[in-house]
Structures are given as C-alpha cells and as structure tokens.
Amino acid sequence: MYGQPGIPWDFYLLTFFHALFVIPVHIVLFRWRAKEGYTSFYAKDVYVAKD
C-alpha cells in the first residue's frame, strides 16, 4: 500500500470521512447564520434552498 507511487488509500479515507463530518456542520452553520440575520449571500442561499 505504501510502496506504490501515487496517493495512498489512507489519504482518500481521511478526505472522505473529513467531508462526511464537515459538510453537515457547515450546512447547520449556514442555516443558523442565515436565521440569525447575517447578510452573507451564500448563507441565505443555502438557507432558502434547504427550506
């Protein structure tokens, strides 16, 4: 696994699980920020799209 050239599999697994953890956190954060009245266009866009 580690002797081959290229990107090792643990990098893919780390990226995959990191994405699984980070994406829901950002969705909740954007929804909360939009609900609190922040003027971020991206936050309001995500909030409207989810609801």
CHARMM-style PDB file with segment names, atoms N, HN, CA, C and O in Angstrom:
ATOM      1  N   MET     1       0.838  -1.205   0.000  1.00  0.00      PROA
ATOM      2  CA  MET     1       0.000   0.000   0.000  1.00  0.00      PROA
ATOM      3  C   MET     1       0.873   1.256   0.000  1.00  0.00      PROA
ATOM      4  O   MET     1       0.597   2.221  -0.713  1.00  0.00      PROA
ATOM      5  N   TYR     2       1.929   1.226   0.811  1.00  0.00      PROA
ATOM      6  HN  TYR     2       2.153   0.443   1.390  1.00  0.00      PROA
ATOM      7  CA  TYR     2       2.754   2.421   0.937  1.00  0.00      PROA
ATOM      8  C   TYR     2       3.931   2.420  -0.032  1.00  0.00      PROA
ATOM      9  O   TYR     2       4.572   3.454  -0.221  1.00  0.00      PROA
ATOM     10  N   GLY     3       4.230   1.257  -0.658  1.00  0.00      PROA
ATOM     11  HN  GLY     3       3.709   0.417  -0.504  1.00  0.00      PROA
ATOM     12  CA  GLY     3       5.371   1.182  -1.545  1.00  0.00      PROA
ATOM     13  C   GLY     3       5.053   1.637  -2.962  1.00  0.00      PROA
ATOM     14  O   GLY     3       5.967   1.841  -3.761  1.00  0.00      PROA
ATOM     15  N   GLN     4       3.782   1.798  -3.287  1.00  0.00      PROA
ATOM     16  HN  GLN     4       3.039   1.632  -2.639  1.00  0.00      PROA
ATOM     17  CA  GLN     4       3.399   2.153  -4.646  1.00  0.00      PROA
ATOM     18  C   GLN     4       3.425   3.666  -4.832  1.00  0.00      PROA
ATOM     19  O   GLN     4       3.141   4.406  -3.890  1.00  0.00      PROA
ATOM     20  N   PRO     5       3.759   4.135  -6.027  1.00  0.00      PROA
ATOM     21  CA  PRO     5       3.702   5.574  -6.298  1.00  0.00      PROA
ATOM     22  C   PRO     5       2.254   6.054  -6.379  1.00  0.00      PROA
ATOM     23  O   PRO     5       1.344   5.276  -6.669  1.00  0.00      PROA
ATOM     24  N   GLY     6       2.058   7.333  -6.121  1.00  0.00      PROA
ATOM     25  HN  GLY     6       2.796   7.965  -5.886  1.00  0.00      PROA
ATOM     26  CA  GLY     6       0.708   7.877  -6.180  1.00  0.00      PROA
ATOM     27  C   GLY     6       0.183   8.181  -4.791  1.00  0.00      PROA
ATOM     28  O   GLY     6       0.929   8.161  -3.811  1.00  0.00      PROA
ATOM     29  N   ILE     7      -1.107   8.462  -4.717  1.00  0.00      PROA
ATOM     30  HN  ILE     7      -1.713   8.478  -5.512  1.00  0.00      PROA
ATOM     31  CA  ILE     7      -1.721   8.847  -3.446  1.00  0.00      PROA
ATOM     32  C   ILE     7      -2.156   7.593  -2.701  1.00  0.00      PROA
ATOM     33  O   ILE     7      -2.882   6.774  -3.265  1.00  0.00      PROA
ATOM     34  N   PRO     8      -1.737   7.416  -1.457  1.00  0.00      PROA
ATOM     35  CA  PRO     8      -2.131   6.235  -0.686  1.00  0.00      PROA
ATOM     36  C   PRO     8      -3.615   6.256  -0.340  1.00  0.00      PROA
ATOM     37  O   PRO     8      -4.254   7.308  -0.346  1.00  0.00      PROA
ATOM     38  N   TRP     9      -4.149   5.082  -0.040  1.00  0.00      PROA
ATOM     39  HN  TRP     9      -3.630   4.227  -0.035  1.00  0.00      PROA
ATOM     40  CA  TRP     9      -5.586   4.958   0.216  1.00  0.00      PROA
ATOM     41  C   TRP     9      -6.011   5.664   1.490  1.00  0.00      PROA
ATOM     42  O   TRP     9      -7.150   6.119   1.593  1.00  0.00      PROA
ATOM     43  N   ASP    10      -5.095   5.763   2.482  1.00  0.00      PROA
ATOM     44  HN  ASP    10      -4.169   5.393   2.398  1.00  0.00      PROA
ATOM     45  CA  ASP    10      -5.492   6.417   3.727  1.00  0.00      PROA
ATOM     46  C   ASP    10      -5.773   7.900   3.502  1.00  0.00      PROA
ATOM     47  O   ASP    10      -6.525   8.510   4.262  1.00  0.00      PROA
ATOM     48  N   PHE    11      -5.178   8.481   2.467  1.00  0.00      PROA
ATOM     49  HN  PHE    11      -4.567   7.986   1.850  1.00  0.00      PROA
ATOM     50  CA  PHE    11      -5.480   9.875   2.147  1.00  0.00      PROA
ATOM     51  C   PHE    11      -6.920  10.008   1.653  1.00  0.00      PROA
ATOM     52  O   PHE    11      -7.630  10.946   2.015  1.00  0.00      PROA
ATOM     53  N   TYR    12      -7.338   9.049   0.816  1.00  0.00      PROA
ATOM     54  HN  TYR    12      -6.762   8.287   0.521  1.00  0.00      PROA
ATOM     55  CA  TYR    12      -8.724   9.072   0.332  1.00  0.00      PROA
ATOM     56  C   TYR    12      -9.708   8.856   1.476  1.00  0.00      PROA
ATOM     57  O   TYR    12     -10.743   9.519   1.542  1.00  0.00      PROA
ATOM     58  N   LEU    13      -9.386   7.924   2.380  1.00  0.00      PROA
ATOM     59  HN  LEU    13      -8.546   7.385   2.326  1.00  0.00      PROA
ATOM     60  CA  LEU    13     -10.271   7.663   3.512  1.00  0.00      PROA
ATOM     61  C   LEU    13     -10.350   8.877   4.429  1.00  0.00      PROA
ATOM     62  O   LEU    13     -11.424   9.223   4.922  1.00  0.00      PROA
ATOM     63  N   LEU    14      -9.202   9.524   4.656  1.00  0.00      PROA
ATOM     64  HN  LEU    14      -8.330   9.243   4.255  1.00  0.00      PROA
ATOM     65  CA  LEU    14      -9.185  10.706   5.518  1.00  0.00      PROA
ATOM     66  C   LEU    14     -10.027  11.819   4.912  1.00  0.00      PROA
ATOM     67  O   LEU    14     -10.793  12.481   5.613  1.00  0.00      PROA
ATOM     68  N   THR    15      -9.880  12.023   3.599  1.00  0.00      PROA
ATOM     69  HN  THR    15      -9.258  11.486   3.030  1.00  0.00      PROA
ATOM     70  CA  THR    15     -10.666  13.058   2.929  1.00  0.00      PROA
ATOM     71  C   THR    15     -12.153  12.727   2.961  1.00  0.00      PROA
ATOM     72  O   THR    15     -12.986  13.613   3.153  1.00  0.00      PROA
ATOM     73  N   PHE    16     -12.484  11.450   2.772  1.00  0.00      PROA
ATOM     74  HN  PHE    16     -11.807  10.730   2.617  1.00  0.00      PROA
ATOM     75  CA  PHE    16     -13.882  11.028   2.741  1.00  0.00      PROA
ATOM     76  C   PHE    16     -14.562  11.243   4.090  1.00  0.00      PROA
ATOM     77  O   PHE    16     -15.643  11.827   4.158  1.00  0.00      PROA
ATOM     78  N   PHE    17     -13.920  10.765   5.172  1.00  0.00      PROA
ATOM     79  HN  PHE    17     -13.041  10.290   5.116  1.00  0.00      PROA
ATOM     80  CA  PHE    17     -14.525  10.918   6.493  1.00  0.00      PROA
ATOM     81  C   PHE    17     -14.519  12.369   6.943  1.00  0.00      PROA
ATOM     82  O   PHE    17     -15.420  12.806   7.659  1.00  0.00      PROA
ATOM     83  N   HSD    18     -13.503  13.116   6.525  1.00  0.00      PROA
ATOM     84  HN  HSD    18     -12.771  12.761   5.943  1.00  0.00      PROA
ATOM     85  CA  HSD    18     -13.470  14.540   6.853  1.00  0.00      PROA
ATOM     86  C   HSD    18     -14.633  15.263   6.186  1.00  0.00      PROA
ATOM     87  O   HSD    18     -15.254  16.139   6.787  1.00  0.00      PROA
ATOM     88  N   ALA    19     -14.925  14.889   4.935  1.00  0.00      PROA
ATOM     89  HN  ALA    19     -14.419  14.177   4.447  1.00  0.00      PROA
ATOM     90  CA  ALA    19     -16.048  15.503   4.231  1.00  0.00      PROA
ATOM     91  C   ALA    19     -17.375  15.121   4.891  1.00  0.00      PROA
ATOM     92  O   ALA    19     -18.273  15.954   5.008  1.00  0.00      PROA
ATOM     93  N   LEU    20     -17.496  13.868   5.320  1.00  0.00      PROA
ATOM     94  HN  LEU    20     -16.766  13.192   5.225  1.00  0.00      PROA
ATOM     95  CA  LEU    20     -18.730  13.430   5.977  1.00  0.00      PROA
ATOM     96  C   LEU    20     -18.980  14.216   7.256  1.00  0.00      PROA
ATOM     97  O   LEU    20     -20.128  14.476   7.616  1.00  0.00      PROA
ATOM     98  N   PHE    21     -17.900  14.594   7.945  1.00  0.00      PROA
ATOM     99  HN  PHE    21     -16.967  14.382   7.652  1.00  0.00      PROA
ATOM    100  CA  PHE    21     -18.058  15.324   9.198  1.00  0.00      PROA
ATOM    101  C   PHE    21     -18.264  16.815   8.964  1.00  0.00      PROA
ATOM    102  O   PHE    21     -19.057  17.452   9.657  1.00  0.00      PROA
ATOM    103  N   VAL    22     -17.547  17.376   7.982  1.00  0.00      PROA
ATOM    104  HN  VAL    22     -16.902  16.859   7.419  1.00  0.00      PROA
ATOM    105  CA  VAL    22     -17.541  18.828   7.811  1.00  0.00      PROA
ATOM    106  C   VAL    22     -18.790  19.342   7.099  1.00  0.00      PROA
ATOM    107  O   VAL    22     -19.321  20.393   7.459  1.00  0.00      PROA
ATOM    108  N   ILE    23     -19.263  18.605   6.086  1.00  0.00      PROA
ATOM    109  HN  ILE    23     -18.832  17.751   5.794  1.00  0.00      PROA
ATOM    110  CA  ILE    23     -20.382  19.107   5.282  1.00  0.00      PROA
ATOM    111  C   ILE    23     -21.653  19.341   6.111  1.00  0.00      PROA
ATOM    112  O   ILE    23     -22.246  20.412   5.987  1.00  0.00      PROA
ATOM    113  N   PRO    24     -22.107  18.387   6.957  1.00  0.00      PROA
ATOM    114  CA  PRO    24     -23.295  18.667   7.774  1.00  0.00      PROA
ATOM    115  C   PRO    24     -23.086  19.820   8.750  1.00  0.00      PROA
ATOM    116  O   PRO    24     -24.016  20.583   9.014  1.00  0.00      PROA
ATOM    117  N   VAL    25     -21.866  19.955   9.290  1.00  0.00      PROA
ATOM    118  HN  VAL    25     -21.111  19.336   9.075  1.00  0.00      PROA
ATOM    119  CA  VAL    25     -21.579  21.056  10.214  1.00  0.00      PROA
ATOM    120  C   VAL    25     -21.720  22.389   9.494  1.00  0.00      PROA
ATOM    121  O   VAL    25     -22.272  23.337  10.053  1.00  0.00      PROA
ATOM    122  N   HSD    26     -21.228  22.476   8.260  1.00  0.00      PROA
ATOM    123  HN  HSD    26     -20.780  21.706   7.806  1.00  0.00      PROA
ATOM    124  CA  HSD    26     -21.333  23.721   7.520  1.00  0.00      PROA
ATOM    125  C   HSD    26     -22.771  24.011   7.121  1.00  0.00      PROA
ATOM    126  O   HSD    26     -23.180  25.172   7.100  1.00  0.00      PROA
ATOM    127  N   ILE    27     -23.548  22.978   6.803  1.00  0.00      PROA
ATOM    128  HN  ILE    27     -23.216  22.034   6.820  1.00  0.00      PROA
ATOM    129  CA  ILE    27     -24.958  23.187   6.462  1.00  0.00      PROA
ATOM    130  C   ILE    27     -25.702  23.773   7.663  1.00  0.00      PROA
ATOM    131  O   ILE    27     -26.465  24.729   7.522  1.00  0.00      PROA
ATOM    132  N   VAL    28     -25.475  23.193   8.844  1.00  0.00      PROA
ATOM    133  HN  VAL    28     -24.855  22.417   8.958  1.00  0.00      PROA
ATOM    134  CA  VAL    28     -26.125  23.706  10.053  1.00  0.00      PROA
ATOM    135  C   VAL    28     -25.641  25.114  10.355  1.00  0.00      PROA
ATOM    136  O   VAL    28     -26.431  25.972  10.750  1.00  0.00      PROA
ATOM    137  N   LEU    29     -24.343  25.360  10.170  1.00  0.00      PROA
ATOM    138  HN  LEU    29     -23.702  24.664   9.849  1.00  0.00      PROA
ATOM    139  CA  LEU    29     -23.788  26.684  10.450  1.00  0.00      PROA
ATOM    140  C   LEU    29     -24.380  27.730   9.519  1.00  0.00      PROA
ATOM    141  O   LEU    29     -24.728  28.826   9.959  1.00  0.00      PROA
ATOM    142  N   PHE    30     -24.498  27.401   8.227  1.00  0.00      PROA
ATOM    143  HN  PHE    30     -24.215  26.511   7.870  1.00  0.00      PROA
ATOM    144  CA  PHE    30     -25.056  28.353   7.270  1.00  0.00      PROA
ATOM    145  C   PHE    30     -26.533  28.606   7.555  1.00  0.00      PROA
ATOM    146  O   PHE    30     -26.999  29.739   7.430  1.00  0.00      PROA
ATOM    147  N   ARG    31     -27.273  27.568   7.935  1.00  0.00      PROA
ATOM    148  HN  ARG    31     -26.895  26.648   8.036  1.00  0.00      PROA
ATOM    149  CA  ARG    31     -28.688  27.749   8.266  1.00  0.00      PROA
ATOM    150  C   ARG    31     -28.837  28.633   9.497  1.00  0.00      PROA
ATOM    151  O   ARG    31     -29.720  29.490   9.548  1.00  0.00      PROA
ATOM    152  N   TRP    32     -27.967  28.423  10.498  1.00  0.00      PROA
ATOM    153  HN  TRP    32     -27.251  27.727  10.457  1.00  0.00      PROA
ATOM    154  CA  TRP    32     -28.052  29.215  11.723  1.00  0.00      PROA
ATOM    155  C   TRP    32     -27.679  30.666  11.460  1.00  0.00      PROA
ATOM    156  O   TRP    32     -28.323  31.586  11.964  1.00  0.00      PROA
ATOM    157  N   ARG    33     -26.628  30.858  10.662  1.00  0.00      PROA
ATOM    158  HN  ARG    33     -26.105  30.110  10.253  1.00  0.00      PROA
ATOM    159  CA  ARG    33     -26.199  32.224  10.360  1.00  0.00      PROA
ATOM    160  C   ARG    33     -27.265  32.954   9.550  1.00  0.00      PROA
ATOM    161  O   ARG    33     -27.501  34.141   9.772  1.00  0.00      PROA
ATOM    162  N   ALA    34     -27.910  32.261   8.617  1.00  0.00      PROA
ATOM    163  HN  ALA    34     -27.718  31.296   8.437  1.00  0.00      PROA
ATOM    164  CA  ALA    34     -28.953  32.894   7.821  1.00  0.00      PROA
ATOM    165  C   ALA    34     -30.156  33.231   8.702  1.00  0.00      PROA
ATOM    166  O   ALA    34     -30.790  34.272   8.528  1.00  0.00      PROA
ATOM    167  N   LYS    35     -30.463  32.346   9.644  1.00  0.00      PROA
ATOM    168  HN  LYS    35     -29.949  31.501   9.785  1.00  0.00      PROA
ATOM    169  CA  LYS    35     -31.606  32.570  10.520  1.00  0.00      PROA
ATOM    170  C   LYS    35     -31.339  33.719  11.485  1.00  0.00      PROA
ATOM    171  O   LYS    35     -32.263  34.416  11.903  1.00  0.00      PROA
ATOM    172  N   GLU    36     -30.059  33.914  11.840  1.00  0.00      PROA
ATOM    173  HN  GLU    36     -29.308  33.348  11.500  1.00  0.00      PROA
ATOM    174  CA  GLU    36     -29.689  34.988  12.758  1.00  0.00      PROA
ATOM    175  C   GLU    36     -29.632  36.347  12.061  1.00  0.00      PROA
ATOM    176  O   GLU    36     -29.436  37.369  12.718  1.00  0.00      PROA
ATOM    177  N   GLY    37     -29.800  36.369  10.748  1.00  0.00      PROA
ATOM    178  HN  GLY    37     -29.960  35.539  10.214  1.00  0.00      PROA
ATOM    179  CA  GLY    37     -29.883  37.638  10.046  1.00  0.00      PROA
ATOM    180  C   GLY    37     -28.570  38.114   9.464  1.00  0.00      PROA
ATOM    181  O   GLY    37     -28.424  39.306   9.196  1.00  0.00      PROA
ATOM    182  N   TYR    38     -27.603  37.225   9.256  1.00  0.00      PROA
ATOM    183  HN  TYR    38     -27.722  36.256   9.474  1.00  0.00      PROA
ATOM    184  CA  TYR    38     -26.364  37.634   8.602  1.00  0.00      PROA
ATOM    185  C   TYR    38     -26.645  37.977   7.144  1.00  0.00      PROA
ATOM    186  O   TYR    38     -27.586  37.457   6.545  1.00  0.00      PROA
ATOM    187  N   THR    39     -25.825  38.851   6.582  1.00  0.00      PROA
ATOM    188  HN  THR    39     -25.060  39.274   7.069  1.00  0.00      PROA
ATOM    189  CA  THR    39     -26.068  39.330   5.224  1.00  0.00      PROA
ATOM    190  C   THR    39     -25.253  38.552   4.194  1.00  0.00      PROA
ATOM    191  O   THR    39     -25.077  39.015   3.068  1.00  0.00      PROA
ATOM    192  N   SER    40     -24.753  37.373   4.571  1.00  0.00      PROA
ATOM    193  HN  SER    40     -24.895  36.997   5.487  1.00  0.00      PROA
ATOM    194  CA  SER    40     -23.988  36.570   3.626  1.00  0.00      PROA
ATOM    195  C   SER    40     -24.923  36.004   2.561  1.00  0.00      PROA
ATOM    196  O   SER    40     -25.915  35.351   2.886  1.00  0.00      PROA
ATOM    197  N   PHE    41     -24.610  36.253   1.295  1.00  0.00      PROA
ATOM    198  HN  PHE    41     -23.804  36.783   1.031  1.00  0.00      PROA
ATOM    199  CA  PHE    41     -25.445  35.756   0.204  1.00  0.00      PROA
ATOM    200  C   PHE    41     -25.448  34.237   0.182  1.00  0.00      PROA
ATOM    201  O   PHE    41     -26.486  33.616  -0.045  1.00  0.00      PROA
ATOM    202  N   TYR    42     -24.263  33.626   0.422  1.00  0.00      PROA
ATOM    203  HN  TYR    42     -23.419  34.130   0.606  1.00  0.00      PROA
ATOM    204  CA  TYR    42     -24.174  32.171   0.364  1.00  0.00      PROA
ATOM    205  C   TYR    42     -24.972  31.542   1.499  1.00  0.00      PROA
ATOM    206  O   TYR    42     -25.625  30.517   1.298  1.00  0.00      PROA
ATOM    207  N   ALA    43     -24.930  32.130   2.671  1.00  0.00      PROA
ATOM    208  HN  ALA    43     -24.400  32.962   2.834  1.00  0.00      PROA
ATOM    209  CA  ALA    43     -25.668  31.584   3.803  1.00  0.00      PROA
ATOM    210  C   ALA    43     -27.176  31.650   3.528  1.00  0.00      PROA
ATOM    211  O   ALA    43     -27.894  30.679   3.766  1.00  0.00      PROA
ATOM    212  N   LYS    44     -27.649  32.788   3.032  1.00  0.00      PROA
ATOM    213  HN  LYS    44     -27.065  33.577   2.839  1.00  0.00      PROA
ATOM    214  CA  LYS    44     -29.076  32.914   2.753  1.00  0.00      PROA
ATOM    215  C   LYS    44     -29.497  31.992   1.605  1.00  0.00      PROA
ATOM    216  O   LYS    44     -30.610  31.466   1.600  1.00  0.00      PROA
ATOM    217  N   ASP    45     -28.602  31.802   0.638  1.00  0.00      PROA
ATOM    218  HN  ASP    45     -27.698  32.229   0.642  1.00  0.00      PROA
ATOM    219  CA  ASP    45     -28.928  30.935  -0.491  1.00  0.00      PROA
ATOM    220  C   ASP    45     -29.088  29.491  -0.028  1.00  0.00      PROA
ATOM    221  O   ASP    45     -30.008  28.797  -0.462  1.00  0.00      PROA
ATOM    222  N   VAL    46     -28.198  29.037   0.851  1.00  0.00      PROA
ATOM    223  HN  VAL    46     -27.451  29.601   1.203  1.00  0.00      PROA
ATOM    224  CA  VAL    46     -28.300  27.677   1.377  1.00  0.00      PROA
ATOM    225  C   VAL    46     -29.542  27.546   2.241  1.00  0.00      PROA
ATOM    226  O   VAL    46     -30.231  26.526   2.190  1.00  0.00      PROA
ATOM    227  N   TYR    47     -29.833  28.565   3.032  1.00  0.00      PROA
ATOM    228  HN  TYR    47     -29.274  29.393   3.073  1.00  0.00      PROA
ATOM    229  CA  TYR    47     -30.994  28.521   3.919  1.00  0.00      PROA
ATOM    230  C   TYR    47     -32.292  28.424   3.115  1.00  0.00      PROA
ATOM    231  O   TYR    47     -33.185  27.652   3.463  1.00  0.00      PROA
ATOM    232  N   VAL    48     -32.390  29.195   2.057  1.00  0.00      PROA
ATOM    233  HN  VAL    48     -31.664  29.822   1.773  1.00  0.00      PROA
ATOM    234  CA  VAL    48     -33.594  29.168   1.228  1.00  0.00      PROA
ATOM    235  C   VAL    48     -33.696  27.836   0.496  1.00  0.00      PROA
ATOM    236  O   VAL    48     -34.787  27.284   0.351  1.00  0.00      PROA
ATOM    237  N   ALA    49     -32.557  27.319   0.033  1.00  0.00      PROA
ATOM    238  HN  ALA    49     -31.671  27.767   0.150  1.00  0.00      PROA
ATOM    239  CA  ALA    49     -32.580  26.079  -0.727  1.00  0.00      PROA
ATOM    240  C   ALA    49     -32.977  24.894   0.154  1.00  0.00      PROA
ATOM    241  O   ALA    49     -33.679  23.992  -0.303  1.00  0.00      PROA
ATOM    242  N   LYS    50     -32.531  24.890   1.415  1.00  0.00      PROA
ATOM    243  HN  LYS    50     -31.961  25.623   1.786  1.00  0.00      PROA
ATOM    244  CA  LYS    50     -32.836  23.773   2.290  1.00  0.00      PROA
ATOM    245  C   LYS    50     -34.286  23.809   2.741  1.00  0.00      PROA
ATOM    246  O   LYS    50     -34.883  22.759   2.980  1.00  0.00      PROA
ATOM    247  N   ASP    51     -34.860  24.992   2.861  1.00  0.00      PROA
ATOM    248  HN  ASP    51     -34.375  25.845   2.667  1.00  0.00      PROA
ATOM    249  CA  ASP    51     -36.254  25.109   3.247  1.00  0.00      PROA
ATOM    250  C   ASP    51     -37.098  25.421   2.001  1.00  0.00      PROA
ATOM    251  OT1 ASP    51     -38.317  25.562   2.100  1.00  0.00      PROA
TER     252      ASP     51
END
